[in-house]
Amino acid sequence: MGIDFAKKVDSTVITILERLESKLMVVRHIKELTKMPYETETAQEPSQLNEITKLFRQFHIGRIKMDSTGVGVKLEEDLTRKFGSIVEGVRFGVVEKETLITNLRIAFEKKGLRIPDNESLISQLMSLEKHTTPSGLSRFKHVSGKHDDYVWSLALAVAAAELAAIDIACELVGEAEHVEINKVAFERPSIIAF
């Protein structure tokens, strides 16, 4: 799941990807939340947090990457409290945006990403521009009159799907045999900290 939270005029966009065994990533759901409060008094009232919770349960989400820039810091804390360590905030800086867009572009180029025929998503993908600052840094901006919420939500979802695909596992294989260590090797300081 990738979440790009609304600032002042933009919408919050939630993108849900499924990563298939073939490594193909398929967008399964996109939800745009406009003029919806982040949190409400009850779970019955519409709110962004309630909507995220509903989607989390419905799609059995394994990883959430979200924009945690500015007001997103509190939102990241709230989601982490609710869903645990599967939540990762991304502070949108120049380097982070470049990495997200590069990984998104690579997924498209390798035909590793399938998106729906969603007019808003496609329009925003087509209207994102890269500008180079005088200092040589890349900046990504949408064309005047357009938005980029869908793009960043998709890029965050791709990053979440790639991270969730990394399996970290260990297997107990039995007790180790007793082995004498070379005590001389431990007499001198080492660059390896134990």
C-alpha positions as CSV (number, residue, x, y, z in Angstrom):
1,M,0.0,0.0,0.0
2,G,1.3,3.5,-0.9
3,I,-0.3,6.5,0.6
4,D,0.2,10.1,-0.5
5,F,-1.5,12.3,2.1
6,A,-3.3,15.5,1.1
7,K,-1.6,18.8,1.9
8,K,-3.9,21.8,1.3
9,V,-5.4,21.4,-2.2
10,D,-4.4,17.9,-3.1
11,S,-6.3,14.7,-2.4
12,T,-5.1,11.8,-0.3
13,V,-4.5,8.8,-2.7
14,I,-4.1,5.2,-1.6
15,T,-2.8,2.7,-4.0
16,I,-2.8,-1.1,-3.4
17,L,-0.5,-3.4,-5.4
18,E,-0.3,-7.1,-5.5
19,R,3.1,-8.7,-6.3
20,L,2.6,-12.0,-8.1
21,E,4.9,-14.9,-7.9
22,S,6.1,-13.9,-11.4
23,K,7.3,-10.7,-9.7
24,L,4.7,-8.7,-11.8
25,M,3.2,-6.0,-9.7
26,V,-0.5,-5.3,-10.4
27,V,-2.5,-2.3,-9.1
28,R,-5.5,-3.9,-7.4
29,H,-7.1,-0.7,-6.0
30,I,-6.8,3.1,-6.1
31,K,-8.8,5.2,-3.7
32,E,-8.9,9.0,-3.7
33,L,-10.1,10.7,-0.6
34,T,-11.1,14.4,-1.1
35,K,-12.1,16.8,1.6
36,M,-12.2,14.0,4.2
37,P,-10.9,14.6,7.7
38,Y,-7.9,12.5,8.8
39,E,-9.5,11.4,12.0
40,T,-13.0,11.4,13.5
41,E,-14.5,10.7,16.9
42,T,-16.0,7.3,16.0
43,A,-15.2,4.5,13.6
44,Q,-18.6,5.0,11.9
45,E,-17.8,8.5,10.7
46,P,-15.9,8.8,7.4
47,S,-12.2,9.6,7.9
48,Q,-9.0,8.8,6.2
49,L,-7.8,6.7,9.1
50,N,-11.0,4.6,9.0
51,E,-10.7,4.2,5.2
52,I,-7.1,3.1,5.5
53,T,-8.1,0.6,8.2
54,K,-10.9,-0.8,6.1
55,L,-8.6,-1.2,3.1
56,F,-5.9,-2.8,5.3
57,R,-8.3,-5.5,6.4
58,Q,-9.9,-6.0,3.0
59,F,-6.7,-6.5,1.1
60,H,-4.5,-8.1,3.8
61,I,-1.8,-5.5,3.4
62,G,1.8,-6.6,4.1
63,R,3.6,-3.3,3.8
64,I,2.6,0.4,3.9
65,K,4.9,3.2,2.6
66,M,3.6,6.7,3.1
67,D,4.5,10.3,2.7
68,S,5.6,11.5,6.1
69,T,6.6,15.0,5.1
70,G,5.3,17.8,7.3
71,V,1.9,16.8,8.7
72,G,2.8,13.3,7.7
73,V,5.0,12.8,10.8
74,K,1.9,12.6,13.0
75,L,0.1,10.4,10.5
76,E,3.1,8.0,10.4
77,E,3.1,7.8,14.2
78,D,-0.7,7.1,14.2
79,L,-0.5,4.4,11.5
80,T,2.6,2.8,13.2
81,R,0.7,2.7,16.4
82,K,-2.3,1.0,14.7
83,F,-0.5,-1.4,12.3
84,G,3.0,-1.8,13.7
85,S,6.3,-2.2,11.9
86,I,4.8,-2.7,8.5
87,V,4.5,1.1,8.2
88,E,7.4,3.1,6.8
89,G,7.3,6.8,6.4
90,V,9.2,8.5,3.6
91,R,10.2,12.1,4.1
92,F,9.9,13.6,0.6
93,G,13.2,15.2,-0.2
94,V,15.1,15.5,-3.5
95,V,16.9,12.2,-3.1
96,E,13.9,10.3,-1.9
97,K,11.7,11.5,-4.8
98,E,14.4,10.7,-7.3
99,T,14.7,7.2,-6.0
100,L,10.9,6.6,-6.0
101,I,10.5,7.9,-9.5
102,T,13.5,6.0,-10.8
103,N,12.2,2.7,-9.3
104,L,8.7,3.4,-10.8
105,R,10.2,4.1,-14.2
106,I,12.3,0.9,-14.0
107,A,9.2,-1.1,-13.1
108,F,7.4,0.2,-16.2
109,E,10.4,-0.3,-18.5
110,K,10.9,-3.9,-17.4
111,K,7.1,-4.5,-17.8
112,G,7.0,-5.4,-14.2
113,L,4.0,-3.1,-13.4
114,R,0.4,-3.3,-14.6
115,I,-1.8,-0.3,-14.0
116,P,-5.5,0.1,-14.6
117,D,-7.0,2.4,-17.2
118,N,-7.5,5.1,-14.7
119,E,-7.8,8.6,-16.3
120,S,-6.4,10.5,-13.2
121,L,-3.5,8.2,-12.8
122,I,-2.5,8.2,-16.4
123,S,-3.0,11.9,-16.8
124,Q,-0.8,12.6,-13.7
125,L,1.9,10.2,-14.9
126,M,2.0,12.0,-18.2
127,S,2.1,15.5,-16.6
128,L,5.0,14.9,-14.2
129,E,8.1,16.8,-15.3
130,K,11.7,16.6,-14.2
131,H,13.6,19.8,-13.8
132,T,17.2,20.2,-12.9
133,T,18.1,23.0,-10.5
134,P,21.2,25.2,-11.1
135,S,23.0,23.1,-8.5
136,G,22.3,19.9,-10.5
137,L,19.6,18.4,-8.3
138,S,16.5,16.9,-9.9
139,R,13.1,18.2,-9.0
140,F,9.8,16.6,-10.0
141,K,6.8,18.8,-10.5
142,H,3.4,18.4,-12.1
143,V,2.4,20.6,-15.0
144,S,0.5,23.8,-13.9
145,G,-3.1,23.0,-13.2
146,K,-2.5,19.3,-12.6
147,H,-1.7,17.2,-9.5
148,D,0.7,14.4,-8.7
149,D,-1.0,12.6,-5.8
150,Y,-1.7,9.4,-7.8
151,V,2.0,9.3,-9.1
152,W,3.5,9.5,-5.6
153,S,1.0,7.0,-4.2
154,L,1.8,4.6,-7.0
155,A,5.6,5.1,-6.5
156,L,5.2,4.5,-2.7
157,A,3.2,1.4,-3.4
158,V,5.9,0.0,-5.8
159,A,8.5,0.7,-3.1
160,A,6.4,-1.1,-0.5
161,A,5.8,-4.1,-2.8
162,E,9.5,-4.4,-3.5
163,L,10.4,-4.2,0.2
164,A,7.7,-6.7,1.1
165,A,9.1,-9.2,-1.5
166,I,12.4,-9.4,0.4
167,D,12.2,-12.6,2.5
168,I,14.2,-12.6,5.7
169,A,14.3,-16.0,7.3
170,C,16.4,-18.2,9.4
171,E,16.3,-21.9,9.9
172,L,17.5,-23.8,13.0
173,V,19.7,-26.6,11.7
174,G,20.8,-28.1,15.0
175,E,23.4,-27.5,17.6
176,A,26.8,-26.3,16.6
177,E,29.8,-28.5,17.4
178,H,32.3,-27.2,20.0
179,V,35.0,-25.4,18.1
180,E,38.3,-24.0,19.6
181,I,38.8,-20.4,18.5
182,N,42.1,-18.9,17.7
183,K,42.7,-16.8,20.9
184,V,45.5,-14.9,19.2
185,A,43.1,-13.3,16.7
186,F,41.2,-11.7,19.6
187,E,44.2,-10.2,21.4
188,R,44.6,-7.3,19.0
189,P,41.8,-4.7,18.5
190,S,39.6,-5.3,15.5
191,I,37.6,-3.1,13.2
192,I,34.8,-5.6,13.7
193,A,32.7,-4.8,16.8
194,F,31.2,-7.7,18.7
